[in-house]
Amino acid sequence: MKLYTLGPVEMFPFTMNTGGKQVPYFRTDEFSEVMLSVTESMKRLLKAGDRAELLTLTASGTGAMEAVIMNCFDQQDRLLVIDGGSFGHRFAELCKMHRIPFDTVELQWGETLERGKLEETCAGHDYTGLLVNLHESGTGQLYDLNMLSAFCQEKRLFFVVDAISAFLADKFEMEKYSVDATILSSQKALSLAPGLSFVALSERILQERVDKLQAKTMYFNFKDYISNIKRGQTPFTPAVRLIYELKEMIAYIEDKGLENIVAETAAIAQDFRCKINALGLSCPGYPLSNASTPVVFPEGNAQEVYQALKTKYRMIVNPSGGELGKKIFRVAHIGNHTIEDNDQLISAIKGILA
Ligand SMILES: *Cc1c(COP(=O)(O)O)cnc(C)c1O
């Protein structure tokens, strides 16, 4: 089975080998050293700056999204949520669940997020924060980080970025774009098993929110994670095996170079998009993340092609939910992928359509 999905993704042999080993006990100096080293590396890869904190949570990405909402906002806030697909919608659901006032900026299928749309929604209200999935994996749209950053700075909004599916695929620099909270997860371009997520916090949100708000959660209490990580530990048992997988992945990324990995993913995405066009299929017109390509089937047979890829060719792409599912599926370019993998997938799609 070959995965062309966004997460779990095709893994690398060196991290898969880690999976078979005995999991060590973790309240030890040796494990603390590993934790401290991966924490520093993750901050470096995010270009988070020296004063940021990076917390490691044992949860899927949604856990980290929820943890940020619970630790950084309360009923006094009013948040602006970019709801341009299933993951933006999840942020809105989380605000509702935790009774945090919010408004959504909703995008129609095919619509590009522009500043005018934010201004329109904002008119007449005071907001305290903005929540966005930099790459809205539901549609493949990559939002304009520069525009969103400038908007948040002008309006003095806390800027929360779910970069789960953009990290390592698209350019991202936390400090440069004044991001206050960045959310990551292990099973996307980090190419690890699911189970770990990360939250990087700016000094501003730490001082003005995390430190001041009363904890509403025990498992996700950021203050507890922050005091523990100073000695290389987490409040509860972390996904120890995943930390070792992460350590190996970081060594790979640092050796190869972050910029090179982003450039390589961009090249694979570009190549795939050219070849898809040659088949008479297309991609949406809005800006796309390098992480994935939504493929538009003009005859509405995306689901049939998805099924045939799975059963006849043992290739898995990301089907889309709801009405959109007939029209598109998404092909991921993150993980252990090459241009040759594109050729195999293209040839399979061609075979199915013929
Ligand atoms: C995958 C993903 C998540 C996390 O989903 P989980 O299933 O909870 O890991 C969150 N946001 C985006 C944009 C994603 O692509």
Ligand as a Chemical Component Dictionary entry (heavy atoms), coordinates in Angstrom:
data_LIG
# 
_chem_comp.id                   LIG 
_chem_comp.type                 NON-POLYMER 
_chem_comp.pdbx_formal_charge   0 
_chem_comp.three_letter_code    LIG 
# 
loop_
_chem_comp_atom.comp_id 
_chem_comp_atom.atom_id 
_chem_comp_atom.alt_atom_id 
_chem_comp_atom.type_symbol 
_chem_comp_atom.charge 
_chem_comp_atom.model_Cartn_x 
_chem_comp_atom.model_Cartn_y 
_chem_comp_atom.model_Cartn_z 
_chem_comp_atom.pdbx_ordinal 
LIG C1 C1 C 0 -4.396 16.938 10.316 1  
LIG C2 C2 C 0 -4.769 18.293 10.726 2  
LIG C3 C3 C 0 -5.160 18.580 12.043 3  
LIG C4 C4 C 0 -5.190 17.573 13.158 4  
LIG O1 O1 O 0 -6.081 16.562 13.035 5  
LIG P1 P1 P 0 -5.971 15.340 14.053 6  
LIG O2 O2 O 0 -6.770 14.297 13.383 7  
LIG O3 O3 O 0 -6.530 15.774 15.345 8  
LIG O4 O4 O 0 -4.504 15.031 14.176 9  
LIG C5 C5 C 0 -5.465 19.884 12.355 10 
LIG N1 N1 N 0 -5.390 20.858 11.443 11 
LIG C6 C6 C 0 -5.012 20.630 10.183 12 
LIG C7 C7 C 0 -4.943 21.767 9.244  13 
LIG C8 C8 C 0 -4.691 19.341 9.782  14 
LIG O5 O5 O 0 -4.315 19.107 8.525  15 
# 
loop_
_chem_comp_bond.comp_id 
_chem_comp_bond.atom_id_1 
_chem_comp_bond.atom_id_2 
_chem_comp_bond.value_order 
_chem_comp_bond.pdbx_ordinal 
LIG C1 C2 SING 1  
LIG C2 C3 SING 2  
LIG C2 C8 DOUB 3  
LIG C3 C4 SING 4  
LIG C3 C5 DOUB 5  
LIG C4 O1 SING 6  
LIG O1 P1 SING 7  
LIG P1 O2 DOUB 8  
LIG P1 O3 SING 9  
LIG P1 O4 SING 10 
LIG C5 N1 SING 11 
LIG N1 C6 DOUB 12 
LIG C6 C7 SING 13 
LIG C6 C8 SING 14 
LIG C8 O5 SING 15 
# 
